Amino acid sequence: MKSLNLFIFCALAFSAAAQTNSVSPYSRFGLGDTYHQLNPRQVGMGGASMATYDALNINFLNPASYTDLELTTFNVGFEGSFINQSQDNPAISVRNNSSGMRNLSVGLPLTKWWGSALALMPYSFKGYDISSNRTALSDTNVGITDRFYGDGGLNSVIWGNAFKVAEGLSLGINAQYVFGSIRENTIVDYNNATFYDTRLEAENLIRGMIFKAGAKYQYQLPNDRFFAAGFNFQNASSLQSENLSYQYTLSAARPVDTLRGGNTTTGEFNLGSEFGFGLSYGAKNSGAMQPSWGVNVDYKNTNGADFSRPDGSGELLNAYQLNLGSFITPRQSFQKLERSTNFFSNVEYRLGAFYEKMPFQLSATDLYNYGITFGLGLPIKQRSQAPGEFKVSTVNIGIMAGRRGSLENGLIQEEYLSFFLAVTFNDKWFIDYKYR
């Protein structure tokens, strides 16, 4: 009951504060900055987790992974980022930050062949404020400032199920309900009082379903080694949108005349399909719940060119992403540490890197996002447990340092340092106590 109350409290906090977490001009495109849905353990491994075995954490990247869960798992995660945004021409440098709750999830091993998971997490963030200057074509003495700004974002509820259909082979599917609103405004501001300024306000109320299927196969090798392969596919989807727009003129920031007011239409945001593939190689000692070490590699492709707004326009391109990661727990990996009681020998250490081609091109320039990651899994000591009880708690920390965008052709480059923190509780439910 305490866990249920905690879940409800966190869900209320999440829904109240999860949507205003982007400060990037690149969130102007598409539905905004799409959230990667990684937990801090996966962040520490560069996001490479399509095929990795994990009995204590929920892996939403591959729905087939839920059959790996051995204990009921509850996770709550947060993120904080520091961002330096710069431009060469003109020379500008701005520091920003963002933070918020990122993951609230629970996973259940319902049977030996069926695992299920439920989560509330962001889908995308939109938050930007961009200005550019030009002169009027009819009079070069009249300056014009074009300002574009937007905010809002989309949340999602994910329910996934996985089934073990053969020895080492699991299949799964996620049903993801996306909902929320995004607001985008454009202002044409003249520096001459003779001209009226123009303002366009638009808001999209969005909802819809996205489905992702996954498969995972793990083959046991001699000497406690294993090799695993994972695959996922997300279908092309249409999200329903109610579109509200207002357009009016202003004088000294006060509305003067409505050019188009209260216009409401309906339409769809069309999203392209995605697919990913991953490999994992490592060691898992006999009787151990988690692998002692592993190396993972993932590839993901996104058909961004299929994206379109309700008015039929689409500004995205196809994109891809490469992820590489590894992890090791010294006590489980080195024979001389098997009896060690040192805290740091029981910590899981993670290292990774990623490279992504972003789904848009500006000023004939391809844009990329790349970086390195590091992470720790810190075990929390448990109180004395009753016979049959089995509880594990872990503080997972992930650090991501990266760069995206470009300084070429007057574009903006972002350098960021993100910290991810999550507390994961694992418990064995439905214990029939005979003695206490």
N, C-alpha and C positions, 0 to 999 in steps of 0.2 A: 504493500500500500504506500509506503514511503517513496518507493521508486516511481509509482504512478503519479503521486502528488508532485514530485520533482519534475516529471516529464510534462505535466500540464502547466506548471509554473513557467518552465523554460519555453514552452510553446507560445504562451502569451507574451513573454518577453521578446521572443523572436519575431512574432508578427508585428509587434509594436515598433521594432527598431532596425529591421534588416534591409530596408529599401533605399537608404540614402548613403551609399557607400562607394561612389565613384567620383573621382576628380580628374578624369582623363578626357582630353578632347577626342580621343579615338572611340569613346563610348557613344559618339554621335551616330555612328554607323550601325545599321541593322537594329537589333533589339537592345543594343548596348554591349557592355563588356560581359560576355558569357562566363558564368562561374564554372570552374573546372570540376567541382564536386569531389575533390580529393580530401581525405582526412589527413591529419598531420603526419601520420606514419608514411602515407603515400607521398606527401610533399617532400619529406626527407629523402626519398628515393627518386627524386626527379619526376615523380608522377608515373613511373614505370611500374604498373601493378596489374596489368591485364591478366597475367597468368600466375602470379605469385600465390602461394598457399598462405592463408591467414585464418587461424581458428579463433582469434580474439578481437578482430576488428572487422567492420562491415565495409565491403568493397562494392560501391555502387557503379564503378566503371564496368564491371562484368557481372551481370545478374546471376550467372551460373556459379559464382563463388560462394553463395549463401549456404551451400551444402558443406562448406569447410567449417562453419561455425560449430564449436563444440559446447559453448556455454551461452546462456542468455546474455546479450551484450547491449549496454546502454552507453551512448556517447553524446557528449555536448562539447562543441568546439567553437573557438573564437579566432579572429584574425585582426592584426594591426599592421598597417603599412606606412612607410615613409617614402615619399616620392619626390624626386628632383626633376623638374621639367624645364628643358632649355631649348633655345632657338638661336641660330647663328645670325640670321638676317631678317629682322633686326636682332641684335644681341639681347636676349631676355633669359632670365633664370628665375624660376618660381619653385618654392618648396610647398608641398601639400602633404596631407596624411588622411588616412581613412581607417575605420575600424568597425567591428560589429560581430554579432553572433553568426556563425556560418554553418553549423551542423547540429541538428538535434535528431537523433536516430536510435532505433532499437532493433535488434536482430534476434531471431528465435530459431534454435534447432528443433523443429517440431517433431521430427522422427530421424532415424539414421539416414533416410534418403530424401528428406524434405526440409529445406531451410527457407525462412521468410524474413523480410526486413521492411521497416517503415521509417520514413524520414521526412523532415521538413527542412528545406535548405533553399538558398537563393537560386534563381535561374539566370538572371542577368541584372546588371546595374547600369543606370544611365545618369551621368552627372558631368556637365561640361559648361564652360562659359568662354566663348571665342569671339574676338573682335578683329576686324580688318578695316583698313582705311582706303578710300579711293576718292576721285574727284568726279563731279558731274560731267557727262558728255557735252551738255549744252553750255556749261560755264566752268572752266577749270579752276575758277576762284572759289567755287562752292565745294566744300569738303563733305564727304559722306562716310559715316561709320556704320558698317554692317555688323550687327551683333547677333550671335546665335547662342542660345543656352537651353539646356534641358535638364530634367531630373526625373526621379522615380525609379522604377525597376519591377522585376517580376520575381515572385516566389514560386516554389513548387512543392507539392506533396508527392512522394515516391512510395509506391508499394511494389515490392518485388518478391518473386518466388523462384526457387531453384529445386531441381529434382535430379537425383543421382539415377541415371538410366542404365548404367553398366559400370563395371569395375574401373574406377579412375575417370569416368566420363560423367559430366553434369551439364544440364541445360537449364537456362533460366530466362525470365522475362521481367522487365520493369514496366509498370504503368505509371506515368508521370503526369499529374495534373498541374498545369501552369496557369497562374493568375496574377493580376496586378495591373498597374497603369504606368504609362510613360507620358511625360509632358515635354513638348518642344516648342520653343518660341523664336521668332525672327523679328528683329527691329531694324528698320532703315532710318538712321538718325542724321538729319542735315544740320550743319553748323551755321545755317543761315535761317533766320526766323521767317523769311519770306515763304519757305517751303514747310509743308506739314510732314511730320514724321509718319511712318507707317509701321504698324505692329500686327503680326500674325501669331495667334496662339492656337496650339493644337494639342489635344489630349486623346490618347488611345486607351480604352479599357479592354484588356485582353484576357482571354481564357481559352483553354483547349487542352487536348491530350497528346502526349508523345509516348511512343512505345520503343523500347530497346530490348533486343534479344541478345543472349550471350551463350557461349559454349566454352567448356574448359576440360582439358584432358591432362591427367598427370600419370606419368609412368615411373614406377619405382625401379631404380638401378641398384647394382651391388654397392656394398659399403655405405648403406644409408643415404645414398645419393638419389636425387629425383630430377626428372626433366618434365616440364609442363608447358602447354601451349594454350592460349586463350584467344577468343575472338568475340567481337560484339558488332552489332548492326543496329542503327537507329533509322527508322523509316522516315521518308519525307512526310512532313506534317503540315497541317493548316490550323492556325490559331484564329479563333473568331475575335473580331475587334469592333467595338462601338466607337466611332470617331467623332469627336466634337471639335469644332473650329470656330474661331472668331477672327475677323480682320477689321481694323479700324485705324483712323488717322488720329494723330495727337498734336497738340500744341503746348509747349512747355510741360510735357509729361502728362497733360490732361487730355482725355478722349474728346474728340471734336465731332467725328462723324463715323458711323458704322458702315463699312463697305460690305461686309458680309457677317451677319451675326447669328449665333445660335444654330449654326448648320450642323446637323447630326446625320451621319451615314453609318452604314455597316459594311463590313468587308472582311478580308482575311489577310493575315501575314503568313506567307508560304515559306517553309523552311526546307532546306535541302537535306538529303540523307547523309549519314555518317557511317563509317566503318573503321574498326581498329583491330590490330593483331599484336599479340605479345608472346614472348618466350621467357621462361624462367628456369634456371639451373641452380641447385643448391643441395644442402644436406639437412636431413631431419632425423635426429637420433630416435631409435626405437623407444616408444613409450612417451616421448616428448610431445607436448602440445603444439609448439611452434618450431619452425625450422631454425637451425643454429646459424646458418649463413645462406646467402643467396645472391644471385646476379640476375637482373631483369632488363629486358629491352622491349619497348613498345613502338608501334607506328600507328598513326591515326590520320585519316583523310576525311575532309569535310567538303561537300558539294555546295559551297557558298553561292555559286553562280545561279542556283535555283531559288535563291531568296527573292521575295518580292513583297512590297507593301500593298495595302488595300487599293492604292491608286495605280498599281501596276508597275511602279518604279522599283528598281533593285540596284543596290550599289556594291554588293559583295562579289567576291571571286572565290574560286576553289582554293583550299588551303590544306596544309599538312603539318604534322608535328611528329618529332622524334624524341623519345625519352629513354634515359639510361639510368639505372639505379642499382644499389647494392646495400646489404645490411649484414651485420654480424653481432652475435652475442658471445663474448669471450669465454664465459664459463662453459657454454655448450659446445664451443668450437675447439678448445684446446684441452687435451687430456690432463695436463698438469694443473688446470684450474677447476677440475670437476668438483673438488671438495672445498673450493674457495668460498668464504663467507663475505668477501669484500663486496661492498655495494656496487662498485663500478664494474666488476666482472659480470654482474647480472644485468647491466644496462645494455640495451640494443642500440648499436651505433649505425647510422644510415648516411649514405652519400649518393648524390645523383646530379644529373644535368639534363637540360632540355633545349630543344631548338625548334622554333615554330615559324612558318611562313604565315603571316597574318592575312585575313580574308579580304583585303582591299589594297588598292594601289592609288597613290596620290602623287600628282605632278610627275606622272610617268615613272614613279619610283616604287619598287617593291619594298614592303616593310616586314621586319622580322622581330621576333621576341625570343630571347635566349638568356640562359643563366645557369647557375649552379645552386645546389641545395644541400642542406645538412640537417640531420635530425637525431633525436634521442628518444628512447622509450624507457622511462624511469619507473621501476616497479614500486608500488606502495605496500608497505608491510601490513599484513592482515592481523586482526585480533585472533584469539584462540577460536577455533571453529568446532562445531559439534560433529560427531561422527557422520560421515556421508556428505558434509558440506564441502563445497569447493568454490572459493571466491578468489578472483584476481582483479586488482585495480592497477591502472597504469596512467601516468601522466605522459602524454605524447607531445613532443615539441618538434616543430618543423621551421626551418629558416630558408628563405628563398631570396637570392640576390640576382637581379636581372636587369636587362636593358631592352627596351623596345622602341620602335620608331626610327627616325633618321634625322640628321642635321642637314642632309642634302636638300637643295631646291626650296629652302625656306621652311622645311618641315620641323616638327617637334620631336625631340628625343626624350624619353623618360627612363630614368635610372631609379630602381626601387629596391627596397629592403623590406620584406614581409615576414612577420612572425606569426606562426600558427600554434595554438595551444588547445589541447583537448584533454579531458578526463574521461577515461573509459572504465566502466565497471562491468565485470564479468561474474556471473553467478549461475549456479546450478539450481534450477527450479524443480518443483514437483518432487521434493524428497519426502519419502514416507518414513517418518521417525518412529522407531520402535522403542528407543530408550533415549532419555534426555537427562 
